[in-house]
Amino acid sequence: PKFANFLEKWQLELVNFESKEDSDEQDEMDSVDNGVDSGDKDPPSDKILTSKTISEWCQLVLDEPKAPALRNLLNAFRDACQFGLNSNSLSMQRLQSTEVFYQIISFVLSKTDNIFRALLEISDDDKGKLMNQRNGKKWQDIEPLIKSYLRNSLDLISQLTDNQILTYVLTRLRTSAVYFSAYPSTSRRLLKMLVRLWASGDQNLSLSSFLMIREVASLLPDCLDFCLTKTYNAYLSSSKIVDNRNIENIDFILNCLVELYSLDIQKAGERAVISVGQLSAILRQASKTKGKEDLLKIDNWQYINCINLWVRFICVNYKDCHNLHLLFSSVVQIIRGVAHLLPGMRYLPLRLKLAQMLNELSNCSQMFFPVPSLIFGSLEFRETPQKEQTEKGKTHFSSILKVPRNMLKSRDFQEQCVLSAIEVLSAHFFQWSYHVSFPEVATIPLILLKRLQEQTTIESLRRPLKRMIDQVSENRDFVQRKREVVSFSPNDASSVESFLQEEEMNGGASFTQFYASVAKSRQSRGTFVCLMNSAVIFFRSTSLMASNIWNIWHAVCSQGENWCRGRC
């Protein structure tokens, strides 16, 4: 889709930049291996590396990090990282078996970070102290060792194809991100690999890759632009096609990208303005011509997922950054414009997604949007004869934007329409269920819900509709009774804000329990399945969620370590 054309100038710049980067990278890491080998007066280049030899070296290094065994071990690590590149190479012949390979990899990745810290005489995990050592004599003394370790680690990542061991390697290597930050071009090479693995679709590998991407980007602000461009391009490529197999992965990548963009809101805001401006231009052109080609630029997953990206970004950062208000208004206009341009029942899945985006924006800003109008404009039923109620298979609204014509008369489609609409509407009503204006908010939707209940003849749909109507009516009456006993003016903002605040904290209204049951039913039906999106999207602001991510990461690390031990 053409809305991604604005990235072309960045990509052209990257081509020129990367050519320079490759030469810088060579200069930055040249003579690495020579520097390591030269420290050993009797390098065992022709010796076969056995498990016993590696064990002895490991013990010597643990007892005395400054021992020559460290150089021997890092040379062995270099050979192990090249394992499989050329089966006839000297490096391959030096390794006695694959068990030796796993033994070397496991020890070096798990212990090298602490060994380097010991050589630099830094006892704690203070990254600031470590970064301040870069120009000191202690750093210069072991710099050849550090460079060798980093370069060979990159070679290892580039050659591995097993996702489980890749996850283990990245998990262990994450503690060494501070060393990568000392070499910007090497960090960019690492980021290229990490972005590719992050978008691979493997859940554990994606998580490990993301955590390291975030670590490198945090430590090296100069690489942040490069990181944002690469991850954004990866997201666009991954979101072209959405189906039931990749929807979880796309949602995870989306929330990771929001997390990265939130590291520097000013830079991210500039990129968001460019992207949203391109989205607006495409929408204006489609609204003007109504041509098939122009409409297809909007009626596609890449366009909708791009809108969703900026919606999530705004929701996470809106309260902390007042500079997002203009972007907020532009995104709302795009959402409403797309809904206006693509009406009809066939586009109900798309309109439900747009309504959910408005719900999220409304929740973060406490602004009211007429969400029901996006739904009821396309939600209507006409009685269909029994013989025409075709059954063409399951309809999954989460993975489609437009319903095929042959599905419109299927019972499954009608059920999905009503149940999905109830989910989105209940979220809308729940947000305003304790607000003083709820009776007015609910008046017209109640009329339309009752009309919809009268139109459908399917009993399994009439029951949830009636329950929804009863709950909204009950909450309307509840707020109305509370409102009748207060004396403040609607213009009294502080009194309006504190209205029913105690009841809201206690969850006293019955609509709260109703919404909880709808959310539980939604999860059981798998309508919006996402295993980690809540944890990632609030990673930067919620300590509990951050702890959960850390626990997942630690579990992955433990699994990988046990996996490696099983092969030694």
GUVOVEX-732827 format. One record per residue (C-alpha): x, z, y; residue in three letters; residue number from 1. Coordinates in steps of 0.25 Angstrom, whole numbers. Example, Ala and Ser with C-alpha at 12.3 -4.5 7.8 and 13.67 -1.06 7.14 Angstrom:
> 49 | 31 | -18 | ALA | 1
> 55 | 29 | -4 | SER | 2
This chain:
> 0 | 0 | 0 | PRO | 1
> 4 | -4 | 14 | LYS | 2
> 3 | 10 | 20 | PHE | 3
> 16 | 14 | 14 | ALA | 4
> 23 | 3 | 22 | ASN | 5
> 28 | 13 | 33 | PHE | 6
> 38 | 18 | 22 | LEU | 7
> 45 | 4 | 22 | GLU | 8
> 53 | 8 | 35 | LYS | 9
> 58 | 21 | 28 | TRP | 10
> 61 | 13 | 15 | GLN | 11
> 69 | 3 | 23 | LEU | 12
> 77 | 14 | 30 | GLU | 13
> 79 | 21 | 16 | LEU | 14
> 85 | 8 | 10 | VAL | 15
> 96 | 8 | 21 | ASN | 16
> 97 | 23 | 20 | PHE | 17
> 99 | 24 | 5 | GLU | 18
> 109 | 13 | 5 | SER | 19
> 117 | 22 | 15 | LYS | 20
> 113 | 34 | 7 | GLU | 21
> 119 | 28 | -6 | ASP | 22
> 133 | 26 | 1 | SER | 23
> 132 | 40 | 6 | ASP | 24
> 128 | 46 | -7 | GLU | 25
> 141 | 39 | -13 | GLN | 26
> 150 | 45 | -2 | ASP | 27
> 143 | 58 | -4 | GLU | 28
> 145 | 59 | -18 | MET | 29
> 158 | 51 | -20 | ASP | 30
> 170 | 57 | -28 | SER | 31
> 160 | 68 | -34 | VAL | 32
> 164 | 67 | -48 | ASP | 33
> 179 | 65 | -45 | ASN | 34
> 178 | 78 | -37 | GLY | 35
> 173 | 86 | -48 | VAL | 36
> 182 | 80 | -59 | ASP | 37
> 194 | 82 | -50 | SER | 38
> 192 | 97 | -50 | GLY | 39
> 195 | 98 | -65 | ASP | 40
> 210 | 97 | -69 | LYS | 41
> 206 | 93 | -83 | ASP | 42
> 193 | 86 | -83 | PRO | 43
> 187 | 85 | -97 | PRO | 44
> 182 | 71 | -94 | SER | 45
> 185 | 67 | -109 | ASP | 46
> 180 | 79 | -116 | LYS | 47
> 167 | 79 | -123 | ILE | 48
> 157 | 89 | -117 | LEU | 49
> 152 | 98 | -127 | THR | 50
> 141 | 109 | -126 | SER | 51
> 152 | 120 | -128 | LYS | 52
> 161 | 114 | -117 | THR | 53
> 149 | 114 | -107 | ILE | 54
> 145 | 128 | -111 | SER | 55
> 160 | 133 | -108 | GLU | 56
> 160 | 126 | -94 | TRP | 57
> 146 | 131 | -91 | CYS | 58
> 151 | 145 | -94 | GLN | 59
> 164 | 143 | -86 | LEU | 60
> 156 | 139 | -74 | VAL | 61
> 146 | 150 | -75 | LEU | 62
> 158 | 160 | -75 | ASP | 63
> 166 | 153 | -64 | GLU | 64
> 159 | 142 | -56 | PRO | 65
> 173 | 138 | -50 | LYS | 66
> 179 | 135 | -64 | ALA | 67
> 183 | 121 | -67 | PRO | 68
> 172 | 121 | -77 | ALA | 69
> 162 | 118 | -66 | LEU | 70
> 168 | 104 | -63 | ARG | 71
> 169 | 101 | -78 | ASN | 72
> 154 | 105 | -79 | LEU | 73
> 150 | 96 | -67 | LEU | 74
> 158 | 85 | -73 | ASN | 75
> 150 | 87 | -86 | ALA | 76
> 137 | 87 | -78 | PHE | 77
> 141 | 73 | -72 | ARG | 78
> 143 | 68 | -86 | ASP | 79
> 130 | 74 | -91 | ALA | 80
> 123 | 68 | -79 | CYS | 81
> 128 | 54 | -83 | GLN | 82
> 124 | 56 | -97 | PHE | 83
> 116 | 43 | -102 | GLY | 84
> 121 | 35 | -90 | LEU | 85
> 131 | 28 | -99 | ASN | 86
> 131 | 32 | -114 | SER | 87
> 145 | 27 | -115 | ASN | 88
> 151 | 34 | -103 | SER | 89
> 161 | 45 | -103 | LEU | 90
> 151 | 55 | -98 | SER | 91
> 142 | 52 | -109 | MET | 92
> 153 | 54 | -119 | GLN | 93
> 157 | 67 | -114 | ARG | 94
> 144 | 74 | -117 | LEU | 95
> 144 | 78 | -131 | GLN | 96
> 128 | 78 | -132 | SER | 97
> 115 | 78 | -124 | THR | 98
> 116 | 94 | -126 | GLU | 99
> 128 | 94 | -118 | VAL | 100
> 121 | 86 | -107 | PHE | 101
> 110 | 96 | -106 | TYR | 102
> 119 | 107 | -106 | GLN | 103
> 127 | 102 | -94 | ILE | 104
> 115 | 98 | -86 | ILE | 105
> 108 | 111 | -89 | SER | 106
> 119 | 120 | -84 | PHE | 107
> 124 | 112 | -72 | VAL | 108
> 110 | 110 | -67 | LEU | 109
> 106 | 125 | -68 | SER | 110
> 120 | 131 | -64 | LYS | 111
> 127 | 122 | -54 | THR | 112
> 119 | 127 | -42 | ASP | 113
> 123 | 141 | -44 | ASN | 114
> 137 | 137 | -47 | ILE | 115
> 139 | 130 | -34 | PHE | 116
> 133 | 141 | -27 | ARG | 117
> 143 | 150 | -33 | ALA | 118
> 154 | 141 | -29 | LEU | 119
> 149 | 141 | -15 | LEU | 120
> 147 | 156 | -16 | GLU | 121
> 132 | 156 | -13 | ILE | 122
> 125 | 166 | -21 | SER | 123
> 111 | 164 | -16 | ASP | 124
> 101 | 153 | -16 | ASP | 125
> 103 | 151 | -1 | ASP | 126
> 103 | 136 | 1 | LYS | 127
> 107 | 138 | 16 | GLY | 128
> 120 | 144 | 12 | LYS | 129
> 122 | 133 | 2 | LEU | 130
> 120 | 122 | 12 | MET | 131
> 129 | 129 | 22 | ASN | 132
> 141 | 128 | 12 | GLN | 133
> 141 | 113 | 12 | ARG | 134
> 153 | 112 | 22 | ASN | 135
> 160 | 124 | 17 | GLY | 136
> 173 | 124 | 8 | LYS | 137
> 166 | 130 | -4 | LYS | 138
> 156 | 118 | -4 | TRP | 139
> 167 | 108 | -2 | GLN | 140
> 174 | 114 | -14 | ASP | 141
> 163 | 112 | -24 | ILE | 142
> 157 | 99 | -17 | GLU | 143
> 162 | 90 | -28 | PRO | 144
> 155 | 98 | -38 | LEU | 145
> 142 | 98 | -30 | ILE | 146
> 142 | 83 | -28 | LYS | 147
> 145 | 81 | -43 | SER | 148
> 134 | 90 | -47 | TYR | 149
> 124 | 83 | -37 | LEU | 150
> 128 | 69 | -40 | ARG | 151
> 127 | 71 | -55 | ASN | 152
> 114 | 78 | -54 | SER | 153
> 108 | 65 | -47 | LEU | 154
> 114 | 57 | -59 | ASP | 155
> 107 | 66 | -69 | LEU | 156
> 94 | 65 | -62 | ILE | 157
> 95 | 49 | -61 | SER | 158
> 98 | 48 | -76 | GLN | 159
> 88 | 58 | -82 | LEU | 160
> 75 | 52 | -87 | THR | 161
> 69 | 65 | -94 | ASP | 162
> 59 | 71 | -84 | ASN | 163
> 61 | 85 | -90 | GLN | 164
> 76 | 85 | -88 | ILE | 165
> 75 | 79 | -75 | LEU | 166
> 65 | 90 | -71 | THR | 167
> 75 | 100 | -76 | TYR | 168
> 87 | 94 | -68 | VAL | 169
> 79 | 93 | -55 | LEU | 170
> 74 | 107 | -56 | THR | 171
> 89 | 112 | -58 | ARG | 172
> 95 | 103 | -48 | LEU | 173
> 85 | 108 | -37 | ARG | 174
> 94 | 120 | -35 | THR | 175
> 105 | 110 | -31 | SER | 176
> 97 | 103 | -20 | ALA | 177
> 105 | 111 | -10 | VAL | 178
> 117 | 104 | -14 | TYR | 179
> 111 | 90 | -14 | PHE | 180
> 107 | 93 | 1 | SER | 181
> 122 | 93 | 4 | ALA | 182
> 122 | 78 | 1 | TYR | 183
> 110 | 71 | 8 | PRO | 184
> 112 | 57 | 1 | SER | 185
> 113 | 63 | -12 | THR | 186
> 101 | 71 | -9 | SER | 187
> 94 | 58 | -6 | ARG | 188
> 98 | 52 | -19 | ARG | 189
> 92 | 65 | -26 | LEU | 190
> 79 | 63 | -18 | LEU | 191
> 77 | 49 | -23 | LYS | 192
> 78 | 54 | -37 | MET | 193
> 69 | 66 | -35 | LEU | 194
> 58 | 58 | -28 | VAL | 195
> 58 | 48 | -40 | ARG | 196
> 57 | 60 | -50 | LEU | 197
> 47 | 67 | -41 | TRP | 198
> 37 | 55 | -42 | ALA | 199
> 40 | 53 | -57 | SER | 200
> 26 | 60 | -61 | GLY | 201
> 33 | 70 | -70 | ASP | 202
> 27 | 84 | -65 | GLN | 203
> 39 | 93 | -67 | ASN | 204
> 49 | 82 | -63 | LEU | 205
> 41 | 79 | -50 | SER | 206
> 41 | 94 | -47 | LEU | 207
> 56 | 96 | -49 | SER | 208
> 59 | 84 | -41 | SER | 209
> 50 | 88 | -30 | PHE | 210
> 56 | 102 | -29 | LEU | 211
> 70 | 96 | -28 | MET | 212
> 66 | 85 | -18 | ILE | 213
> 60 | 96 | -9 | ARG | 214
> 72 | 105 | -10 | GLU | 215
> 82 | 93 | -6 | VAL | 216
> 73 | 89 | 5 | ALA | 217
> 72 | 103 | 10 | SER | 218
> 87 | 105 | 10 | LEU | 219
> 90 | 92 | 16 | LEU | 220
> 81 | 88 | 28 | PRO | 221
> 89 | 75 | 30 | ASP | 222
> 84 | 70 | 17 | CYS | 223
> 69 | 74 | 19 | LEU | 224
> 65 | 60 | 25 | ASP | 225
> 71 | 53 | 14 | PHE | 226
> 64 | 63 | 4 | CYS | 227
> 51 | 61 | 11 | LEU | 228
> 52 | 46 | 11 | THR | 229
> 55 | 45 | -4 | LYS | 230
> 45 | 55 | -8 | THR | 231
> 34 | 48 | 0 | TYR | 232
> 37 | 35 | -6 | ASN | 233
> 37 | 41 | -20 | ALA | 234
> 23 | 47 | -17 | TYR | 235
> 18 | 33 | -12 | LEU | 236
> 23 | 26 | -24 | SER | 237
> 17 | 37 | -33 | SER | 238
> 3 | 37 | -27 | SER | 239
> 0 | 22 | -28 | LYS | 240
> -8 | 24 | -40 | ILE | 241
> -15 | 37 | -44 | VAL | 242
> -21 | 40 | -58 | ASP | 243
> -24 | 52 | -66 | ASN | 244
> -10 | 52 | -72 | ARG | 245
> -2 | 53 | -58 | ASN | 246
> -12 | 60 | -49 | ILE | 247
> -6 | 73 | -51 | GLU | 248
> 8 | 68 | -49 | ASN | 249
> 4 | 61 | -36 | ILE | 250
> -2 | 74 | -31 | ASP | 251
> 10 | 81 | -34 | PHE | 252
> 19 | 71 | -27 | ILE | 253
> 10 | 71 | -15 | LEU | 254
> 11 | 86 | -14 | ASN | 255
> 26 | 86 | -16 | CYS | 256
> 27 | 76 | -5 | LEU | 257
> 19 | 84 | 5 | VAL | 258
> 28 | 96 | 2 | GLU | 259
> 40 | 87 | 5 | LEU | 260
> 34 | 82 | 18 | TYR | 261
> 31 | 96 | 22 | SER | 262
> 46 | 100 | 23 | LEU | 263
> 47 | 93 | 36 | ASP | 264
> 33 | 91 | 42 | ILE | 265
> 38 | 84 | 55 | GLN | 266
> 45 | 73 | 46 | LYS | 267
> 33 | 72 | 37 | ALA | 268
> 24 | 71 | 48 | GLY | 269
> 31 | 59 | 54 | GLU | 270
> 30 | 52 | 40 | ARG | 271
> 15 | 56 | 39 | ALA | 272
> 12 | 50 | 53 | VAL | 273
> 18 | 37 | 48 | ILE | 274
> 11 | 37 | 35 | SER | 275
> -2 | 41 | 41 | VAL | 276
> -1 | 30 | 52 | GLY | 277
> 1 | 20 | 41 | GLN | 278
> -11 | 25 | 33 | LEU | 279
> -19 | 24 | 46 | SER | 280
> -15 | 10 | 49 | ALA | 281
> -19 | 5 | 35 | ILE | 282
> -33 | 12 | 37 | LEU | 283
> -35 | 6 | 50 | ARG | 284
> -32 | -8 | 45 | GLN | 285
> -41 | -6 | 33 | ALA | 286
> -52 | -1 | 42 | SER | 287
> -51 | -13 | 51 | LYS | 288
> -51 | -24 | 40 | THR | 289
> -58 | -17 | 28 | LYS | 290
> -50 | -27 | 20 | GLY | 291
> -47 | -25 | 5 | LYS | 292
> -32 | -25 | 7 | GLU | 293
> -33 | -15 | 18 | ASP | 294
> -42 | -6 | 11 | LEU | 295
> -33 | -6 | -2 | LEU | 296
> -22 | 0 | 7 | LYS | 297
> -31 | 12 | 8 | ILE | 298
> -38 | 12 | -5 | ASP | 299
> -26 | 16 | -13 | ASN | 300
> -19 | 28 | -18 | TRP | 301
> -7 | 27 | -10 | GLN | 302
> -14 | 27 | 3 | TYR | 303
> -23 | 39 | -1 | ILE | 304
> -12 | 47 | -7 | ASN | 305
> -4 | 45 | 6 | CYS | 306
> -16 | 50 | 14 | ILE | 307
> -16 | 62 | 4 | ASN | 308
> -1 | 65 | 7 | LEU | 309
> -3 | 67 | 21 | TRP | 310
> -16 | 75 | 19 | VAL | 311
> -8 | 84 | 10 | ARG | 312
> 4 | 85 | 20 | PHE | 313
> -5 | 88 | 32 | ILE | 314
> -12 | 99 | 23 | CYS | 315
> 0 | 106 | 20 | VAL | 316
> 7 | 106 | 34 | ASN | 317
> -5 | 106 | 43 | TYR | 318
> -5 | 121 | 46 | LYS | 319
> 10 | 121 | 49 | ASP | 320
> 11 | 108 | 57 | CYS | 321
> 2 | 105 | 69 | HIS | 322
> 9 | 91 | 70 | ASN | 323
> 1 | 86 | 59 | LEU | 324
> -13 | 86 | 66 | HIS | 325
> -11 | 71 | 70 | LEU | 326
> -8 | 67 | 56 | LEU | 327
> -19 | 76 | 51 | PHE | 328
> -29 | 68 | 60 | SER | 329
> -23 | 54 | 55 | SER | 330
> -25 | 58 | 41 | VAL | 331
> -39 | 62 | 42 | VAL | 332
> -42 | 49 | 49 | GLN | 333
> -36 | 41 | 38 | ILE | 334
> -44 | 49 | 27 | ILE | 335
> -57 | 47 | 35 | ARG | 336
> -54 | 32 | 37 | GLY | 337
> -51 | 30 | 23 | VAL | 338
> -64 | 36 | 19 | ALA | 339
> -72 | 28 | 29 | HIS | 340
> -65 | 15 | 24 | LEU | 341
> -67 | 17 | 9 | LEU | 342
> -82 | 22 | 7 | PRO | 343
> -91 | 21 | -5 | GLY | 344
> -92 | 28 | -18 | MET | 345
> -81 | 21 | -25 | ARG | 346
> -71 | 27 | -15 | TYR | 347
> -76 | 41 | -17 | LEU | 348
> -63 | 46 | -25 | PRO | 349
> -55 | 41 | -12 | LEU | 350
> -65 | 48 | -3 | ARG | 351
> -64 | 61 | -11 | LEU | 352
> -49 | 61 | -9 | LYS | 353
> -50 | 59 | 6 | LEU | 354
> -61 | 70 | 7 | ALA | 355
> -51 | 79 | -1 | GLN | 356
> -40 | 75 | 9 | MET | 357
> -49 | 79 | 21 | LEU | 358
> -52 | 92 | 14 | ASN | 359
> -37 | 95 | 13 | GLU | 360
> -35 | 92 | 28 | LEU | 361
> -47 | 100 | 32 | SER | 362
> -42 | 112 | 24 | ASN | 363
> -29 | 112 | 31 | CYS | 364
> -34 | 109 | 45 | SER | 365
> -47 | 117 | 44 | GLN | 366
> -54 | 104 | 50 | MET | 367
> -67 | 99 | 45 | PHE | 368
> -69 | 85 | 39 | PHE | 369
> -82 | 79 | 34 | PRO | 370
> -77 | 78 | 20 | VAL | 371
> -90 | 76 | 14 | PRO | 372
> -92 | 63 | 22 | SER | 373
> -81 | 57 | 14 | LEU | 374
> -88 | 60 | 1 | ILE | 375
> -103 | 59 | 3 | PHE | 376
> -101 | 45 | 9 | GLY | 377
> -97 | 40 | -5 | SER | 378
> -104 | 50 | -14 | LEU | 379
> -118 | 45 | -17 | GLU | 380
> -125 | 42 | -30 | PHE | 381
> -136 | 32 | -34 | ARG | 382
> -143 | 34 | -47 | GLU | 383
> -137 | 26 | -58 | THR | 384
> -145 | 22 | -70 | PRO | 385
> -139 | 28 | -83 | GLN | 386
> -135 | 15 | -89 | LYS | 387
> -126 | 12 | -76 | GLU | 388
> -119 | 25 | -77 | GLN | 389
> -107 | 19 | -83 | THR | 390
> -96 | 28 | -89 | GLU | 391
> -83 | 21 | -85 | LYS | 392
> -73 | 33 | -88 | GLY | 393
> -68 | 44 | -80 | LYS | 394
> -67 | 43 | -65 | THR | 395
> -55 | 51 | -59 | HIS | 396
> -57 | 52 | -44 | PHE | 397
> -43 | 58 | -42 | SER | 398
> -36 | 45 | -46 | SER | 399
> -45 | 35 | -40 | ILE | 400
> -49 | 31 | -26 | LEU | 401
> -60 | 21 | -29 | LYS | 402
> -69 | 21 | -40 | VAL | 403
> -71 | 8 | -48 | PRO | 404
> -85 | 2 | -47 | ARG | 405
> -88 | 3 | -62 | ASN | 406
> -86 | 18 | -61 | MET | 407
> -96 | 21 | -49 | LEU | 408
> -108 | 22 | -59 | LYS | 409
> -101 | 31 | -69 | SER | 410
> -106 | 45 | -71 | ARG | 411
> -91 | 50 | -71 | ASP | 412
> -89 | 44 | -57 | PHE | 413
> -102 | 50 | -52 | GLN | 414
> -97 | 64 | -57 | GLU | 415
> -83 | 62 | -51 | GLN | 416
> -90 | 59 | -38 | CYS | 417
> -98 | 71 | -37 | VAL | 418
> -88 | 81 | -43 | LEU | 419
> -77 | 76 | -34 | SER | 420
> -85 | 76 | -22 | ALA | 421
> -89 | 91 | -25 | ILE | 422
> -74 | 94 | -26 | GLU | 423
> -71 | 89 | -12 | VAL | 424
> -83 | 94 | -5 | LEU | 425
> -82 | 108 | -11 | SER | 426
> -68 | 108 | -5 | ALA | 427
> -73 | 104 | 8 | HIS | 428
> -84 | 114 | 8 | PHE | 429
> -75 | 125 | 3 | PHE | 430
> -66 | 123 | 15 | GLN | 431
> -77 | 126 | 25 | TRP | 432
> -85 | 135 | 16 | SER | 433
> -82 | 147 | 25 | TYR | 434
> -83 | 140 | 38 | HIS | 435
> -93 | 143 | 48 | VAL | 436
> -97 | 128 | 49 | SER | 437
> -100 | 127 | 34 | PHE | 438
> -115 | 125 | 35 | PRO | 439
> -113 | 113 | 44 | GLU | 440
> -102 | 108 | 35 | VAL | 441
> -111 | 108 | 22 | ALA | 442
> -124 | 103 | 28 | THR | 443
> -122 | 88 | 27 | ILE | 444
> -114 | 88 | 14 | PRO | 445
> -125 | 97 | 7 | LEU | 446
> -135 | 86 | 11 | ILE | 447
> -126 | 75 | 5 | LEU | 448
> -123 | 84 | -8 | LEU | 449
> -138 | 86 | -10 | LYS | 450
> -141 | 71 | -8 | ARG | 451
> -130 | 68 | -18 | LEU | 452
> -136 | 78 | -28 | GLN | 453
> -149 | 71 | -27 | GLU | 454
> -143 | 57 | -30 | GLN | 455
> -136 | 60 | -43 | THR | 456
> -143 | 61 | -56 | THR | 457
> -132 | 67 | -64 | ILE | 458
> -134 | 81 | -67 | GLU | 459
> -120 | 85 | -69 | SER | 460
> -117 | 80 | -54 | LEU | 461
> -130 | 87 | -49 | ARG | 462
> -125 | 101 | -53 | ARG | 463
> -112 | 101 | -46 | PRO | 464
> -118 | 95 | -34 | LEU | 465
> -129 | 106 | -33 | LYS | 466
> -119 | 116 | -35 | ARG | 467
> -111 | 111 | -23 | MET | 468
> -123 | 110 | -15 | ILE | 469
> -127 | 124 | -18 | ASP | 470
> -113 | 130 | -15 | GLN | 471
> -112 | 123 | -2 | VAL | 472
> -126 | 127 | 2 | SER | 473
> -123 | 141 | -2 | GLU | 474
> -110 | 141 | 6 | ASN | 475
> -117 | 135 | 18 | ARG | 476
> -128 | 146 | 18 | ASP | 477
> -117 | 157 | 16 | PHE | 478
> -109 | 152 | 29 | VAL | 479
> -123 | 150 | 36 | GLN | 480
> -126 | 165 | 34 | ARG | 481
> -113 | 170 | 38 | LYS | 482
> -113 | 161 | 50 | ARG | 483
> -127 | 166 | 55 | GLU | 484
> -121 | 180 | 57 | VAL | 485
> -109 | 177 | 66 | VAL | 486
> -110 | 175 | 81 | SER | 487
> -97 | 167 | 84 | PHE | 488
> -98 | 153 | 90 | SER | 489
> -93 | 141 | 82 | PRO | 490
> -83 | 139 | 94 | ASN | 491
> -76 | 153 | 90 | ASP | 492
> -65 | 147 | 82 | ALA | 493
> -60 | 161 | 77 | SER | 494
> -73 | 166 | 72 | SER | 495
> -76 | 153 | 65 | VAL | 496
> -63 | 154 | 58 | GLU | 497
> -65 | 168 | 54 | SER | 498
> -79 | 165 | 49 | PHE | 499
> -81 | 169 | 34 | LEU | 500
> -66 | 171 | 33 | GLN | 501
> -67 | 184 | 25 | GLU | 502
> -77 | 177 | 15 | GLU | 503
> -68 | 165 | 14 | GLU | 504
> -56 | 174 | 10 | MET | 505
> -64 | 181 | 0 | ASN | 506
> -70 | 168 | -5 | GLY | 507
> -84 | 173 | -4 | GLY | 508
> -92 | 161 | -3 | ALA | 509
> -98 | 155 | -16 | SER | 510
> -92 | 141 | -12 | PHE | 511
> -78 | 146 | -14 | THR | 512
> -81 | 149 | -28 | GLN | 513
> -88 | 135 | -29 | PHE | 514
> -76 | 128 | -24 | TYR | 515
> -67 | 135 | -33 | ALA | 516
> -76 | 130 | -45 | SER | 517
> -75 | 116 | -40 | VAL | 518
> -60 | 117 | -39 | ALA | 519
> -59 | 122 | -53 | LYS | 520
> -68 | 111 | -58 | SER | 521
> -60 | 101 | -51 | ARG | 522
> -47 | 105 | -58 | GLN | 523
> -54 | 105 | -71 | SER | 524
> -59 | 91 | -69 | ARG | 525
> -45 | 87 | -64 | GLY | 526
> -50 | 80 | -52 | THR | 527
> -38 | 84 | -43 | PHE | 528
> -28 | 88 | -53 | VAL | 529
> -15 | 92 | -47 | CYS | 530
> -5 | 102 | -54 | LEU | 531
> 4 | 105 | -42 | MET | 532
> -1 | 100 | -29 | ASN | 533
> -6 | 113 | -23 | SER | 534
> 8 | 119 | -27 | ALA | 535
> 16 | 109 | -20 | VAL | 536
> 7 | 106 | -8 | ILE | 537
> 8 | 121 | -4 | PHE | 538
> 22 | 122 | -9 | PHE | 539
> 28 | 124 | 5 | ARG | 540
> 18 | 135 | 9 | SER | 541
> 13 | 142 | -3 | THR | 542
> 22 | 152 | -10 | SER | 543
> 14 | 153 | -22 | LEU | 544
> 14 | 138 | -24 | MET | 545
> 29 | 137 | -21 | ALA | 546
> 30 | 148 | -32 | SER | 547
> 22 | 139 | -42 | ASN | 548
> 31 | 127 | -39 | ILE | 549
> 43 | 135 | -41 | TRP | 550
> 38 | 141 | -54 | ASN | 551
> 35 | 126 | -59 | ILE | 552
> 49 | 122 | -55 | TRP | 553
> 55 | 134 | -62 | HIS | 554
> 47 | 131 | -75 | ALA | 555
> 52 | 117 | -75 | VAL | 556
> 66 | 122 | -73 | CYS | 557
> 65 | 131 | -85 | SER | 558
> 59 | 120 | -94 | GLN | 559
> 70 | 111 | -90 | GLY | 560
> 81 | 121 | -93 | GLU | 561
> 75 | 125 | -106 | ASN | 562
> 74 | 110 | -109 | TRP | 563
> 89 | 108 | -106 | CYS | 564
> 93 | 120 | -115 | ARG | 565
> 85 | 114 | -126 | GLY | 566
> 95 | 102 | -126 | ARG | 567
> 108 | 110 | -125 | CYS | 568
